[in-house]
Amino acid sequence: MSVSINELIAKREEIKARKSQKLTIETSLGEVVAKKPTTLLMTEALGLDGNNDEYIVYNCIVEPNLKDKDLQKAYDCAEPMDIIGKLFEFGEIKAISTVLIESVGVGKKLDHAIFDEAKK
């Protein structure tokens, strides 16, 4: 049986809270805190040539603040996103990105069934 409008309305706050959850990820630097990627962020990342993992990591990690200008200056970053490559190994960038992408359901298997409505 499909979910009803009333059920969706009743779950509004639960759904909103689930979408705004933060994740802790253990990295070579220690624990970092990240927000889940939004649909817009995922769409932007998919449109990039080769830097989509770095883009997701850069825009989702909130603690420590990788966008901090002093941090970027200390690591001699020519571009703001360069901090990702300065702090993390290539494979770790991919692993962090994968955790973030999976947190929003990408690759999740869903139960499904095919049905035919009886013609009257």
C-alpha positions in Angstrom: 0.0 0.0 0.0 1.4 3.4 -0.9 2.1 6.1 1.6 -0.7 8.6 2.1 -0.6 12.4 2.1 -1.5 12.4 5.8 1.4 10.1 6.6 3.8 12.4 4.7 2.5 15.5 6.5 2.8 13.7 9.8 6.4 12.8 9.0 7.4 16.3 7.8 9.7 17.1 10.7 11.2 13.7 10.8 12.1 13.9 7.1 13.4 17.4 7.5 15.6 16.3 10.4 16.9 13.3 8.5 17.9 15.4 5.6 19.8 17.9 7.8 21.7 15.3 9.8 25.5 15.6 10.0 27.9 12.8 9.7 31.2 12.1 11.5 33.8 10.5 9.3 37.1 9.1 10.6 40.0 10.3 8.3 43.7 10.3 8.4 43.4 13.8 9.9 41.1 12.6 12.6 37.4 12.9 12.8 35.7 15.4 10.5 32.0 16.5 10.5 30.1 16.8 7.2 26.7 17.7 6.1 24.8 15.6 3.6 25.1 16.8 0.0 22.0 18.5 -1.4 20.5 17.7 -4.7 21.9 20.9 -6.1 25.4 20.1 -4.9 25.2 16.6 -6.4 24.0 18.1 -9.7 26.8 20.6 -9.7 29.4 17.9 -8.9 28.2 15.6 -11.6 28.8 18.5 -14.1 32.4 18.8 -13.3 35.3 17.3 -15.2 37.3 15.1 -12.9 36.9 17.2 -9.7 33.6 15.9 -8.5 34.9 14.0 -5.4 37.0 17.0 -4.3 34.0 19.3 -4.9 31.7 17.2 -2.7 34.3 16.9 0.1 35.1 20.6 0.0 31.5 21.7 0.1 30.3 19.1 2.7 32.9 19.0 5.4 32.0 21.7 7.9 34.4 20.9 10.8 37.2 21.7 10.4 36.2 24.6 8.1 38.2 23.8 4.9 37.1 27.1 3.4 39.0 29.1 6.1 41.4 31.5 4.3 44.1 31.2 6.9 44.1 27.4 6.5 44.3 27.7 2.8 47.1 30.2 3.0 49.1 28.0 5.4 49.0 25.2 2.8 49.8 27.5 -0.1 46.6 26.9 -2.0 46.4 28.7 -5.3 42.6 27.8 -5.5 40.3 27.3 -2.5 39.6 23.6 -3.4 43.3 22.8 -3.5 43.1 22.3 0.3 41.5 18.9 -0.3 44.5 17.5 -2.2 46.9 19.1 0.4 45.1 17.4 3.3 43.9 14.1 2.0 45.3 11.3 -0.2 43.6 10.6 -3.5 42.0 7.4 -2.3 40.8 9.0 0.9 39.1 11.8 -1.0 37.2 9.2 -3.0 36.3 7.3 0.2 35.0 10.4 1.9 33.0 11.4 -1.1 31.5 7.9 -1.4 30.4 8.0 2.3 28.7 11.4 1.6 27.0 10.2 -1.6 25.8 7.0 0.0 24.4 9.1 2.9 21.7 10.5 0.6 20.7 7.2 -0.8 22.7 6.8 -4.0 23.2 3.1 -4.6 20.5 2.1 -2.1 18.5 -0.9 -3.1 14.8 -0.4 -2.8 12.1 -3.1 -2.6 9.8 -2.9 -5.6 7.1 -4.7 -7.4 5.5 -4.5 -10.8 1.7 -4.6 -10.9 -0.9 -4.4 -13.7 -4.1 -2.7 -13.0 -7.1 -4.8 -14.1 -8.8 -3.3 -17.1 -12.5 -2.8 -16.6 
